[in-house]
């Protein structure tokens, strides 16, 4: 495939017992707007089977280079497997989830799972926070307390949020669509309906990765209740930069931040897009990630270079913003819900309908706040954010943090959300 073609492509549960009538798939009727309580209870045999599969892994030969240029390294995967099969305890995260108010409601024939925590403080600002791939609701668990109960985490009562964290259809505990059409536009409309069902007359939205695309589309639809959005993976790349990336000729006269962003994007488009191409074009072919836990883990780990390097350091014994349990909580959620392929279909849906690039400005007219984390796929320069969002209400360039910012740097992320929406309260 030619480089320009690659660039174009780039731009664009079983065994769960719940208190609701939850199942993976399209259930109920479109007229049923009830909101049902939800709990997670994974049968022990599912966890036993997982450990047996990890222990029975047929390992490939070691990579024949001394770096990660051929992909996720064997030593990292064996360290992960050893911990996963012997020391990891799913029940800990299950208990954390069940300590939170969780619900399911059916929207357009698909059950939508979500966490909904109301603040004890008056006039809390509602926010709907959307994860991405290969993430899940696990990404946002560390920020729920600081956002909903700020006085317990160094904030003020007027910083309080009501927090809504849904699972995208095909991900986690949400249903799996059985028909086509669940692209980010459809998800955005479903989120608007969800917030309407919860009775919110004003709210804000937040997201990174797919969460950014969904939040920006919500902003384009512009329901009157949506006041603003915050993004930690903004779509701001100017058209001339997009053309330069496709031709391979970096423009002259770029600022230091613009040059850094260009180089990050250039690396991503040349070396970091294998997963997006496969899921965007042939998601059903990924049978291995539904049959092998190690296959699934390797696929999830190889998302972006900075995140992978951080995870490799974690399983090498170093202390980072994420722990071994953090990483395996997310991977195990994908495994137990068998959502490796169903989540991948969001890429396929997008590739069928997308008319522009993932990082192309969408001309969002409502207020937008941007947090630029240095190890994101690209760190957004302030002038790009100003051009992309005419109502930019907050911009901050952080010194640490990557793709999974809320998960890795929850304190900084919480502070960013408080600052971003302060003027709207």
N, C-alpha and C positions, 0 to 999 in steps of 0.2 A: 504494500500500500504506500502511495506517495505521501510525503510529509504533509502536504496541504490537505489531503483527504483525512489523514489522522487528526489533524488540527480541527477540521470541520466536525468530525465525529466527536472530538473531545468537547467542543463547545455545547455543543448541545447537552392450635397446639393440641397437639395430641396429648391425652392424659391429664388435662387440667380440670380440676374440680373447683367450682366457684359457687358463690352465693347467687349468682345470676344464671340466666339460661345461656351463658356464653358458649360459643364454639367458633372455631376458625372457619370463616366463610361468610357468605351472604345469608343473613338470617333475619327473621322477623319481616315486617312490612314497612313500607315507607311511611305509613300513617301512624305507626307506633313511635311516639316521641318520649316514652318513659325513660327514666334514668334509674338504673338498677345498681345496687351495691355489688362490689367485686372483691374477691379474695383469691390469692394464689395458693394452691396446694398441689405440689408435684408429688405423684406417687413414688415411693421409695424404689420401686423396681426400675423406674426411669433413670434414677441417679445411679443405681447399681449397673445398669446397662451402659450408661455413659462411661463409667470407670473401666468396665471390661473392654469397651471399644478403644479407649485411649491406650490401655495396656497391650492390646492386640494390633497396634498400628504397624503397618509394613512401611518401614522407613526408606526413603530414597538414599542414594549415595550423597556424601558431603559435597557441597559446592566446590568447584575447582579453582576458585579465586579466593583471595584473602580479605574480601570485603563483601558488602551486601549487593553488589551490582548484578548478581544473578537472582536476587530475591531474598526471601526470609531465610536466614541462615540456620543450618541444622542444629547447631549448639543452642540457639535461642529456642527452637521448637522443642528440643528434648528437655530443656530446663522447664519450659512451660508444661509439657506433658507430665513430667515427674511431679511437679507441684499439684497439677490438676487432679491426677489420679490418686494422690496420697494425702495431701494436706488441705486441699480446698474444700469448703463446706458451703454448699448452696443454701442450706437452711438459714444461714445468717442474713443473706440478702432477702430471702423470702420473708423473714420476720420483719425486716425493715420496711419492705413494701406493704405488708399487711398491717403495719402500725400507722399507715397513711390512709386517708380517705380515697378509695378507688371506686370507679364507677364504669359502667358500660351504657351506651345509648346507641340506638340504631339510626344511622343516617344514610339515606339512599340505598338501603338494603344491606349495609355493612355495619357490623358492630364496631363501635369506636370505644376503645378503652382509654381512660384518662384518670390522672390524679388531680384532685381538686382540694386545695387547702385554703380555707378562708382565714384571714388574719383576725386576731382579737381586737385589733386597733380600728377605731372609727376612720372612715374615709380612706380605707386602703384602696390602692389603685389596682384593678384587675389586670393581669398580664397572662397571655397565652404563649407558652414557650414550646417551640418545636425542635425536635432532634433532627439528625441527619443520618446518613449511612457512612460507616458501619456502626452507628450509634443507636441509642434507644433512650427510653426514659431514665435508664441508669445514669446517663450523663448529667442529669439535672438534680439528682437527689440531694447533693451537698448544698445546693443553694436554696432549697425550700425553707429551711429554718431561718436563715438570715433575711430572706425576703419577707416572710410572713410574720416573723417575730423579731424585728430589728433591734429592739431595746435589749434583747438577750445577746446580741452579737455586735455591740458597739455602735449601733445606729440610733435613730430617733423614731418616735412613734409616727411622725409624719412621713417616714421613709417606707411605710408598710405597703405590701402588695397582697392581694389575693392571687394565688398561683394556680393556673390550669396547665397541666402537662399531658397532652394526648400522645398516644402511639399512632403513627401513620398507618393507614390500612396496609396490611401485608407485613407489618412489623410487630414484634412483641406480642402483646395480648389483644391487639385489635384483630378483627376478622380479616380473612384473606379474600379479596375480590375474586369472583369466579367469572367475571366478564371484563373486557377491556374498558378503558376510559378513565381509570383512576390515575390521572396525571396530576402534577402539582396544582393546576387550576381547579380540578375537582376537589382536591384536598383543601385548598384555600376556601372554597365555598362551603365545604363541610365544617371547617373551623368557625366560620362566621355563623353558621347555623348552630353549632355547639354553644358558642358564647351567647347567642340569642336564647337558647333553651335554658341556660343558666341564669338568665334574667339580667344580664349586665347591660346597662344603658350607655356606659363608656368603658373603654379598655384600651390597652396597648398590646403589641405583639412583638415577640423576639424570636430570633432564629439564626443559626449558622448552617452551612452546607445546604441540604434540602430545606432545612428550616428557614434559611434566608430566602430561598426562592418562593416558598409558600407564604412567608410573611410579606414579601414584596408584592406578590400577586394579590394578597388580601388588600394591600395598600392601593393597588391599581383598581380593584373593585370598589374600594373606598366606601364601605358602609359608614353611615354617619356616626356610629358608635366607636369606630376605630380612630383614636386620637393620633397615634404615631407608631413607629416601629423602631426597634433596635436590631442591629446586625453585627455579628462578629466575623462574617465572611461576606463582605459587601460585593455587589456587582457594579463595578465602577470603571472598567477598563475602557479607555477612549478608543474610538474607531481607528485612529492612526497607529495606536499601539497594537491593536489586534492585527492590522495589516502587516506591521513590521514583524510580529511574531510569526506570522504565516510565511513571510519571505526570508526570515532569518537574519534581517539587517536591523540592529538596534539603532534607533534614531539618535542623532547627535543632540547635545544640549539638555539631556535629561538631568534632573536634580538627583541628589544622592538617594533619596527615597524612591524616586521614579526608577532609577537604574536598578535598585535592589528589587523592586516589584517586578520589573521586566525580567531580570535574571531568574527570579523564583518561578515566574510563569513559563519562561522558556524551558527550564529544567522539567517542570511538571508536564508540559505538553510533549516533550521529547522522551521522557523516561518514566513518567508517573501515571500513565493513563491506561495501562493494560486492563485494569479492573473495570473501568468505565466503558471501554470499547466492548469487552465481552458481555457485560450486563446490559449494555445499550443495544447490542445486536443479537446476542444469542443466550439469554439468561437461562433458558430451559436446559442448556447443555451442561450446566454446572451440577450434575448429579453427585459428584464427589463431596460437595459441601453439605449435602443432606444425608450422606451415608457415613462420612468419616468426621469425627470431632476435630481431629488434627487437620484435616483438609479444610474444614470451616475456619479453624483458628488461623491457619496460615493465610487464607484468603482475606480475613478481616484485618490481620496485622499489617498486610502489605497495602495500606491505603495511601499514606503519604510519607515521604522520607523522614521528616522530622518526628512524626508520631512513632514510626517504627523504631527509630533510633532510641527514643525515650523508652519504649517498651522493652527493647533489647537490654538497655541498661538496668531496668527494673529486674528482669529475670537473671541478670548477672550480679544481682545483690546490691545495686545502688539505690539510694533513696531519691525518689522523684515525686512529682505532684500526684502521680498515680501509684497505686500499690498492685501487687500481684492479684489480690482479691478483687480490686476494682476492675482490672482487665478481664479476669475470668468471670466476674458477675455478668458483664455484657456479653461475652462470647457464649456463656452457658445459657443465657436467656435466648439467644438466637437458636441454640441447639435444642433446648427443651420445647420451644414453640415451633421448631422446624420451619423457620422463616428465612433461611438463607436464600432460597430461590424466589420466594414470594416478595421479599424486600427488593431483590434485584430488578424485579419487573418495573419498578418506578423509573429506572433508567430507560428501559425499553419503551415505556409509555411516553417518556419525554422525547426520546429520539424520533418517535412517530409524528409528534406534533410541533416540536420546537422550531421556531423560525429564526432564532438568534442564538448567540452564545450564552453559556451559563453566567459568564462575568460581564456580559454586555449591559450597559445601563438600561434600565427599564422605564426611565422617566417618571419616577415616583413623585407625586406632587404633594403628598402630605408630609408632615415633619418626620425626619429620619435621624437617628443617632448611630454613630459608627465607633466601634472599638477595634483598633488595629493591633492584633497580637503578632509578635515578630516571627513566630514559627508556623503561622497559618500558611496555606498553600501560596498565598501572596499577601504581604502586609500593605494595606491600602494607603497610598500617599494622601495627605490631606487635600491637596489641590484636585486630585481625582474625585474624592468624596464630594467636594464642593461643586464640581461640575455635574456629577451624577445626581445629586440630591439638592435641588434649589432651596429646600427648607431644612438644611442641616442644622440641627439644634444642639448637637454634641459631637465632638471628635476627640479621641484620645489615642495616642501612640504608646502602647504598653512596652515594658522592657522584658517581659517574660510571658510565656504562654503560647500554645499552639492551637491545633485544629479543634481539640476537645476542651475549649477554654473553661467552660463552667465546671467541668469535671476535674480538670487539672489545677486550675487556679480559682477556686470558688470565692475566696475573699475578694480578689481583684474584680472578678466578674460581678459579684454583688454590688461592689462600689460603683462599677460602671453603670449598672442598671439604675441605681439610686440617682446618680448624677445625670443620666440621660433623660429621665422623665421628670426631674424636679420641677422644671418650669411649667409642666402641664397639670400639676396638682391644684 
